[in-house]
């Protein structure tokens, strides 16, 4: 069973209810798609693109990766192969040349024979008229492709590059999300209903979900939960610090949530409305090390296994160990048994290798982590014209409370709000979220009041 289904069954069993005997409605936030992007474990699609533009994704917007690298690098593409299609739609949306359907069918058979099962279709000017795209999508589905995405249906906006990128990402992640949600749906039974949290903080029915809508699903749940608890306590302006085991997510509320129309996950750029959340690699499991004489915290993480050194499984020195050795973490109230001796042993090794004092290392690592989180908060506040000192700092996640004072001090923030059961705030946010969906539409007309009213 998937973990959410197992949790549901345990809850029902504790209350003497047989699974399947009552209808169940599950609200789910997932990081499956995010992890698949970061780990490169999605299903790379075949890209069918207008002839003459096979390198569209590799060229991108022509900005160089690693500006000072001696050897320039191309942008990585999630597409496994590219098929050029001889077709053309003009800038008015008129079809000048329809695709060669026989050639497309032949290319589809070759791709299927090579083991491909996912495809993306992205043509020039399909935001104005995607008739050619829809025709090719139908041919590919009839040929046997399991997942086919047209860019005009995913992101119907004029800029071709973000439209194509978003469609490729949808094709890349759809198999991963579909398998996972199908498994959860089966576990709910015929009378079950599944609602999925979107990156914009709303709940979407299972039938209408898309992979690109779920990339910030988990963090968005925490933001919604934080908003509900802060407003209930009378806090009107606040900045959220969600610190977990691998990373910390920060967001701002100044009368309303902040959104953005484009966001990044790893090397991928997604053109889709999402809550404005900045992520920094500073969590309880972030590895602390001395590199070229400098103190570093993250981005590498010890994960759940082996975890920090104090877990007793031979892990490296992590931020959790630093807090434990500084007396900022009570081992008697920690949910996992911890070993101070193991953490002290890793610190002694680092002292010997670096020649620094124990206290200097511990306080230094703490300062590096606090600075990283404070800088992330500045991106969602100061960089957008909001003074963080006018906001309360709301901390949640398993490690948020340990760094709240240090982060607030760096930003001049006077109030810290820490709700009860802050480690469960993302789940609480799911219970508070509304069923909603953000719909975007391209308006290609003069900016005149009469014209906009008619639209």
C-alpha positions in Angstrom: 0.0 0.0 0.0 1.1 3.6 -0.6 1.8 5.4 2.7 -1.3 7.6 2.6 -3.5 4.6 2.1 -1.8 2.7 4.9 -2.3 5.7 7.2 -6.0 5.9 6.3 -6.4 2.2 7.0 -4.7 2.5 10.4 -6.9 5.5 11.4 -10.1 3.6 10.4 -8.9 0.4 12.2 -8.3 2.3 15.4 -11.9 3.5 15.2 -13.3 0.1 14.5 -14.2 0.9 10.9 -13.7 -1.6 8.1 -11.9 0.0 5.1 -14.4 0.2 2.2 -17.4 0.1 4.4 -17.7 3.9 4.4 -17.0 6.4 1.7 -13.6 8.2 2.2 -12.4 11.5 0.9 -8.7 11.9 1.0 -6.8 15.2 0.6 -3.3 14.6 -0.6 -0.1 16.7 -1.0 2.7 14.9 -2.8 6.4 15.5 -3.7 6.5 12.6 -6.1 6.9 14.8 -9.2 9.4 17.1 -7.4 11.6 14.2 -6.5 11.3 12.7 -10.0 12.6 15.9 -11.5 15.5 16.3 -9.0 16.5 12.6 -9.3 16.0 12.4 -13.1 13.6 9.4 -12.7 10.8 10.5 -15.0 9.9 9.2 -18.4 11.8 11.2 -21.0 9.4 11.9 -23.9 9.9 12.2 -27.7 9.5 15.8 -28.8 7.6 16.4 -32.0 8.5 20.0 -33.0 8.1 22.3 -36.0 10.8 21.6 -38.6 13.8 23.9 -38.3 13.7 24.1 -34.5 15.2 20.8 -33.2 17.5 22.6 -30.7 14.8 24.9 -29.2 15.2 23.5 -25.7 19.0 23.2 -25.7 19.4 26.8 -27.0 16.7 28.1 -24.6 16.9 31.9 -24.1 20.6 31.9 -25.0 21.8 32.5 -21.5 25.0 30.5 -20.8 25.1 28.0 -17.9 28.2 28.5 -15.9 29.2 31.9 -17.3 32.9 31.5 -16.4 33.3 27.8 -17.4 36.1 27.5 -20.0 34.0 25.1 -22.0 30.4 26.2 -22.6 27.6 23.7 -21.7 24.3 23.2 -23.4 21.1 23.4 -21.4 20.0 19.9 -20.4 16.8 18.8 -22.1 14.3 16.3 -20.6 13.3 15.1 -24.1 15.0 11.9 -25.1 14.7 12.4 -28.9 13.4 15.1 -31.3 11.3 14.6 -34.4 11.0 17.5 -36.8 7.5 17.9 -38.3 7.1 19.8 -41.6 4.1 22.1 -40.7 3.5 25.8 -40.2 0.9 28.1 -38.7 1.4 31.8 -39.3 1.3 34.6 -36.8 -2.4 35.2 -37.4 -3.3 31.6 -36.5 -3.9 30.5 -40.1 -2.6 27.1 -41.1 -0.2 27.5 -44.0 1.0 23.9 -44.1 -0.7 20.9 -42.4 1.6 18.1 -41.1 2.5 15.0 -43.2 0.5 12.5 -41.3 2.1 9.4 -43.0 5.5 10.6 -42.0 4.4 11.2 -38.4 2.9 7.8 -38.1 6.1 6.2 -39.4 8.2 8.3 -36.9 5.8 7.2 -34.1 6.3 3.5 -35.0 10.0 3.9 -34.9 9.9 5.7 -31.5 7.7 3.0 -30.1 10.0 0.3 -31.4 12.9 2.0 -29.5 10.9 1.8 -26.3 9.5 5.3 -26.0 6.0 5.5 -24.4 5.7 9.3 -23.8 5.5 12.1 -26.3 5.2 15.9 -26.5 3.9 17.9 -29.4 4.9 21.6 -29.6 4.5 23.7 -32.8 5.2 27.3 -33.6 2.2 29.6 -33.0 0.0 26.8 -31.5 -1.1 29.3 -28.9 -3.1 31.0 -31.7 -4.4 27.8 -33.3 -3.4 24.3 -32.1 -5.3 22.4 -34.8 -2.0 20.9 -36.1 -0.9 19.9 -32.6 -4.2 18.2 -31.8 -4.1 16.2 -35.1 -0.6 14.9 -34.3 -1.6 14.2 -30.7 -4.4 12.0 -32.0 -2.1 10.1 -34.4 0.4 9.4 -31.6 -2.2 8.1 -29.3 -3.6 5.8 -32.0 -0.1 4.6 -32.7 0.3 3.4 -29.1 1.9 6.2 -27.0 0.5 6.0 -23.5 1.2 9.7 -22.6 0.9 12.4 -25.2 0.8 16.1 -24.4 0.2 19.1 -26.7 1.8 22.4 -25.7 -1.2 24.4 -26.8 -3.4 22.6 -24.3 -0.9 22.9 -21.4 0.2 26.5 -21.7 -1.7 28.4 -24.4 0.5 31.6 -24.3 2.6 33.3 -27.0 6.1 32.6 -25.8 7.1 29.3 -27.5 10.0 28.3 -25.2 8.1 28.2 -21.9 5.1 26.6 -23.6 7.3 23.8 -25.0 9.3 23.4 -21.7 6.1 23.1 -19.7 4.6 20.5 -22.1 7.8 18.4 -22.0 7.9 18.5 -18.2 4.2 17.4 -18.1 5.0 14.4 -20.4 8.1 13.6 -18.4 6.3 13.5 -15.0 2.8 12.3 -16.0 3.7 8.6 -15.9 5.1 9.0 -12.4 2.1 10.9 -11.0 -0.4 8.7 -12.8 1.0 5.5 -11.3 1.1 7.0 -7.8 -2.4 8.5 -7.8 -3.9 5.4 -9.5 -2.4 3.3 -6.6 -3.8 5.7 -4.0 -7.2 5.7 -5.7 -7.4 1.9 -5.8 -6.6 1.9 -2.1 -9.5 4.2 -1.4 -12.0 1.8 -3.0 -14.9 2.5 -5.4 -16.6 4.9 -2.9 -13.4 6.9 -2.3 -12.7 10.4 -3.5 -9.2 11.9 -4.0 -8.4 15.6 -3.9 -4.8 16.7 -4.7 -3.1 19.9 -3.5 -1.8 22.2 -6.3 1.2 24.4 -6.3 -1.2 27.4 -6.0 -2.6 26.2 -2.7 -6.0 24.8 -3.9 -7.4 21.3 -4.1 -7.9 19.8 -7.5 -10.2 16.8 -8.3 -8.3 13.7 -9.3 -9.7 13.8 -12.8 -8.4 17.3 -13.4 -4.9 17.0 -11.9 -1.7 17.7 -13.9 1.9 16.9 -13.1 3.0 20.6 -13.4 0.3 21.6 -10.9 1.8 19.4 -8.2 5.5 20.4 -8.1 5.1 22.6 -5.0 2.2 20.6 -3.6 3.7 19.8 -0.2 5.2 23.2 0.6 1.9 24.9 -0.5 0.0 22.9 2.1 2.3 24.3 4.8 1.7 27.8 3.5 -2.1 27.4 3.7 -1.9 25.9 7.1 0.4 28.6 8.4 -2.0 31.2 7.0 -4.9 29.7 8.8 -3.1 29.5 12.2 -1.6 33.0 12.0 -4.9 34.6 11.1 -6.7 32.7 13.9 -4.2 34.2 16.3 -4.7 37.7 15.0 -1.4 38.0 13.1 -2.0 39.9 9.8 1.5 40.1 8.3 3.9 37.2 8.7 6.7 35.3 7.0 6.7 31.5 7.1 9.9 29.5 7.8 9.2 25.8 7.1 12.4 23.9 8.1 12.5 20.2 7.6 15.2 17.6 7.3 16.6 18.5 3.9 15.6 22.1 3.1 13.8 25.2 4.4 10.9 26.8 2.6 10.0 30.5 3.1 7.0 32.5 2.0 5.3 35.8 2.8 1.7 36.9 3.7 1.0 40.6 3.6 -2.8 40.6 3.4 -2.8 37.9 0.7 -0.6 35.1 -0.4 2.2 35.9 -3.0 2.1 34.1 -6.3 4.3 33.8 -9.4 3.7 32.7 -12.9 7.0 30.8 -13.3 9.0 28.7 -11.0 12.0 26.4 -11.0 12.6 22.9 -9.7 16.2 21.9 -10.2 17.1 22.7 -13.8 13.5 22.7 -15.0 11.5 25.9 -15.6 7.7 25.6 -15.2 5.3 28.2 -16.5 2.4 27.8 -14.2 0.8 29.7 -11.3 2.3 28.7 -8.0 2.7 30.2 -4.5 5.9 32.2 -4.2 8.0 29.9 -2.1 11.8 30.2 -1.8 13.8 27.1 -0.9 17.2 26.9 0.6 19.2 23.7 1.3 19.4 24.2 5.1 17.6 21.5 7.1 18.2 19.3 10.1 19.9 16.7 7.9 22.1 19.2 6.0 25.7 18.1 6.1 28.2 20.4 7.9 31.8 20.4 6.6 34.9 22.5 6.2 35.8 23.1 2.5 38.8 25.1 1.5 38.9 26.6 4.9 35.3 27.8 4.7 32.4 26.4 6.8 29.6 24.9 4.6 26.1 23.7 5.5 24.4 21.7 2.7 23.2 21.4 0.0 24.1 17.7 0.6 21.8 16.0 3.1 22.3 12.9 5.1 18.6 12.0 4.5 16.6 9.7 6.8 19.3 7.0 6.5 22.0 7.2 7.8 20.8 10.6 9.0 22.7 12.9 11.3 25.6 11.4 13.3 23.5 11.4 16.5 21.1 8.9 15.0 23.8 6.3 15.5 24.0 4.9 12.0 27.4 6.3 11.1 26.1 9.5 9.5 28.1 12.7 9.1 28.0 15.8 11.2 24.7 17.6 10.4 22.8 20.6 11.6 20.8 18.5 14.0 24.1 17.4 15.6 25.2 21.0 15.9 22.0 22.0 17.8 22.3 18.9 20.0 26.0 19.6 21.0 25.1 23.3 21.7 22.4 22.2 24.1 19.6 23.6 21.9 18.0 20.2 21.5 16.6 18.2 24.4 17.4 14.5 23.7 14.8 13.4 26.2 12.0 15.1 24.1 13.3 14.2 20.7 11.1 11.7 18.8 14.1 9.6 17.7 16.7 8.2 20.2 19.9 10.2 19.8 23.5 9.6 20.8 25.5 12.6 21.9 28.6 10.4 21.9 28.3 9.7 18.1 27.8 13.4 17.4 30.8 14.4 19.6 32.9 11.8 17.8 32.2 13.3 14.4 32.9 16.8 15.7 36.3 15.6 17.2 37.3 14.3 13.8 36.5 17.6 12.2 38.4 19.5 14.9 41.5 17.4 14.2 41.2 17.8 10.4 40.6 21.5 10.4 42.6 22.7 13.4 39.6 24.8 14.7 38.1 24.9 18.1 34.9 23.0 18.8 32.9 26.1 19.8 34.1 28.0 16.7 32.9 25.2 14.4 29.5 24.8 16.1 28.7 28.5 16.3 30.0 28.9 12.8 27.8 26.2 11.3 24.8 27.7 13.1 25.5 31.1 11.8 25.9 29.8 8.2 22.5 28.1 8.3 20.8 31.1 9.9 22.3 33.4 7.2 21.1 31.1 4.4 17.5 31.2 5.7 17.6 34.9 6.3 18.8 35.5 2.7 15.9 33.4 1.4 13.5 35.5 3.4 15.0 38.7 2.0 14.1 37.4 -1.5 10.4 37.2 -0.7 10.3 40.4 1.4 13.0 43.1 0.9 13.6 42.3 -2.8 9.9 42.9 -3.4 9.6 46.1 -1.3 8.4 44.6 2.0 10.2 45.2 5.3 10.6 41.8 7.1 10.7 43.8 10.4 7.0 44.7 9.9 6.1 40.9 9.8 6.0 38.2 12.4 8.2 35.2 11.8 6.1 32.0 11.9 8.1 28.8 12.3 7.0 25.3 11.6 8.4 22.0 10.4 10.5 19.7 12.6 13.5 22.1 13.0 12.0 25.5 12.6 11.9 26.4 16.2 15.6 25.8 16.7 16.6 28.6 14.3 13.7 31.1 14.7 15.5 33.5 17.1 18.7 33.6 15.0 16.9 34.2 11.8 14.6 36.9 13.3 17.6 38.7 14.8 19.3 39.0 11.5 16.2 40.5 9.9 15.2 42.8 12.7 12.0 40.9 13.3 10.5 41.4 16.8 7.7 38.8 16.8 7.9 35.0 16.5 4.8 32.9 16.2 5.2 29.1 16.7 1.9 27.2 16.6 1.3 23.9 18.5 2.0 20.7 16.5 4.0 22.8 14.0 5.4 19.6 12.5 2.0 18.8 11.2 1.1 22.2 9.7 1.3 20.9 6.1 -1.3 18.3 6.9 -3.4 20.9 8.7 -3.2 23.1 5.6 -4.7 20.3 3.5 -7.7 20.3 5.8 -8.1 24.1 5.4 -7.6 24.3 1.7 -10.5 25.0 -0.7 -11.4 23.1 -3.9 -10.3 25.6 -6.5 -8.2 26.0 -9.7 -6.4 28.9 -11.1 -7.2 29.4 -14.8 -5.0 31.4 -17.1 -6.0 32.9 -20.4 -4.1 34.8 -23.1 -5.8 38.0 -24.2 -4.5 39.1 -27.6 -6.3 42.4 -28.1 -5.8 46.1 -27.6 -5.8 47.2 -24.0 -9.2 49.0 -24.3 -11.9 48.8 -21.6 -14.6 47.9 -24.1 -12.6 45.1 -25.6 -11.7 43.7 -22.1 -15.3 43.8 -21.0 -16.4 41.7 -24.0 -13.8 39.1 -23.1 
